[in-house]
Amino acid sequence: MAILGSNLALYYRAGANNYVPFAASTSCNMTSNTAQIEVTNYNTDWFRDYKMDMLDWSVTTDGLITIDTVDYKDLLDFQLNRTRIVVRFSAIGLKQNMFFGRAYITDITLNGPVEGVATYSVTVTGAGPFRFSDPTLCGKYLVTLTTAGSIQWVDCDTNELKTFATTGPMTFYQCALISGGLAQIDIISGTGTITPTGYCSE
């Protein structure tokens, strides 16, 4: 089944489990590029050879400026304040085609043609990798065990329940899934504390 262009949409995170679409979007495209370093030498048999290097990505969306939306004002604030936002790019209704990433708004264009509909164009540039899981659902925790003990947590990528045991006091960091606003990590034996320190992708 073909995916219609109108089904591609870009969203930004406005709060816990709340992704807001870029208002009145009319088109959307995502670009991912991998830089190359030439490593041609005498052993490449007269053909150029390359090593894959850094990857970057960006998403551009165009939209209409309407009276009942102030989306472009929010976007200007994000850019002015140099706010790193979490974006979601997806084919509507097809979860397997959804990806997330942290990004900065690097370009905003507002157009006001005479006798025409006002439009805007926004480009967000990735700051770090894009993933197929929401980075705000994977927390980073400081685990301090004051005695020998063990912890149990749900893995962010596989949703598998995992366990780790120590033979004595230990302090370490562990990433764990956040589900329903609750951290899926617990001390199941021994004594200690678990302290949230942010997201694993930060």
N, C-alpha and C positions, 0 to 999 in steps of 0.2 A: 504494500500500500504506500503510495506517495504521500509525503508530508507537505502540506500547503505552506507557502511562505507566510501566510497569515497566522500560522500556528507556532511560529518561532517567536519567542518573547524573552526579554531581558528584565530581570527583577533586581531590586536591591533590598537588603535586610533592614527593616525598620524596627525590629524588636524580636524578642524570643518567638520562634516559630511563625514569624510574620514577614513574608516577603511581598513587597509592593511592586507592581509592574510599572515600568517607565510609562508615564501617562500618554494615552492616545498615540501609541507607537504605530508607524506605518511601514517600517522596514527595519531589519535587524541582520547583522552579519558578524561572524566570529572568525578571527584570523589567528593562526598559530604558526610560528616560524622557528626553525632551528638553524642557528648559525653554523657555518662549516669552516674548518681550518684545512688548508691544502697541505697534504703530506706526500705529494708526488716525489718519487726518488728513482734511482736507477733500477730498482726492482719492480716497478709498476708497469713494465713492458710498454712504454710509450703512451700510457693512459694516465690521465690525472686521477689522483686518489684523494679522499677527504676523510677527516675525522669529525664526527658530529660534536658540536660544542654547545653553547648556551641556547636555551629555548625561551622565547617570549610570546605573549599572547595579548590580544586586545579584542574588545567587542564594540561595535558602533551601532547606534540605533537612531532613527529619525522619527519625529512625531509631530503632531499638531498641538498648538497652544490653544487651549479652550478656556472659557471663562470660569468653569467650575473646577479647574485643576491649577495647582500652583507647583506642579512637579518641577518645572524648570528653575523656580526660586530655590527649592530644596537642593537641586543639583549645583547651582551657583554657590550656595553656602558650603556644600561638600568640597568644592574646588577651592574656594577662598580660604577655608579653614584647613586645607590639606588633609582632609579626613580620609582614612583608609576604610573603604566600605566592603561589605561582603555582597557579591553579586551571584545571581543564579541565571543560567542560560538554559533554556529547555524547549523541547517540542511539547506543546500543551497536551497533557493527558498521557504522555509516554514517559514514564518515570525513568526508564533505562537510558533515555537520551538527555538526562539532566546532569549538568555539572555546576560546581561551585568554585569560587575563588575570591581571594582578597585583591582589591584593585583600587587605583586612584583615578579620579576623573581628570583627564589630561587635556580635553578639548571640548568646548561648548560653543555652538554657533546658533544664534537666534536670527531668524529671517522674518522680515515684515514687508512683503511685496505690496505695492499699491493695488487696492481692490482685490487682493488675494488673501488666502488664509495664512496666518502667522504660523511658522514652523520652528522647530529646534532640531539640532543634531548634537549627539553626545558620544564621545569616545572614552571608554574606560580601559586603562592599561593595567595588566596583571602585575601584582607585587607578590611574587612567589608562584608556586605551582597551582594549576587548577586540578580539582579532584572530582570524583563522582560520588562524594559523600559530603554532607554539610559540615564545614570546619567548626561551626559553633555547637555541634553536637558531640564534640570530642574534647573533653576537659583534661587538663594537666594537673596532677595532684602530687603534693609532697607527702610521702608516707614516712612516718617516724615510728618505728617499733622499738619500744623500750625493753622488750624481752624477746626471747625466741618466739616466733609466731609465723602466721601466714595470712595472706590477703587473697581476695577473690575479686575479679573484675570482668566486665564484658568488653571484649576487644572492639575498637571503633570500626575497623575495616571488615571483620568477618562475623561480628555479632556472636562470637564464641565465648563461652564462659571459661576463664583461665584462672590458674592458681599459682602462687609463688610462696615458698616457705624459706625462712631463715633459721640459722642455728644459733643466733644471738642477736643482740640489738643492732639495728641497721636503719639508715636514713637514705631514701632514694625517691626518684620521681617515677610516676606511672601515669600513662594515658588511659582513659576509660570513657566509655560511652555515656552520654547524658540522655536519659529517656524520661519524658514527662516532666522535665525540669529537675530530675533527681539523678545524682551521680551513681552510676552502677559499679561501685567499688566499696568493699567492706573489709574490715579486719575480722577474720573468722576464728583466729586463735591467738593467744598472747594479748599484750596490751600495747597501746600506742594511739597515735592520732593521724588523721588524714586531712590535709589542708588544701583547698583549691588554690591554684596559682595562675589560672588563665586557661587559654586554649592551647592544644598541642601544636597547632600550626603557627603559633606566634614565636 
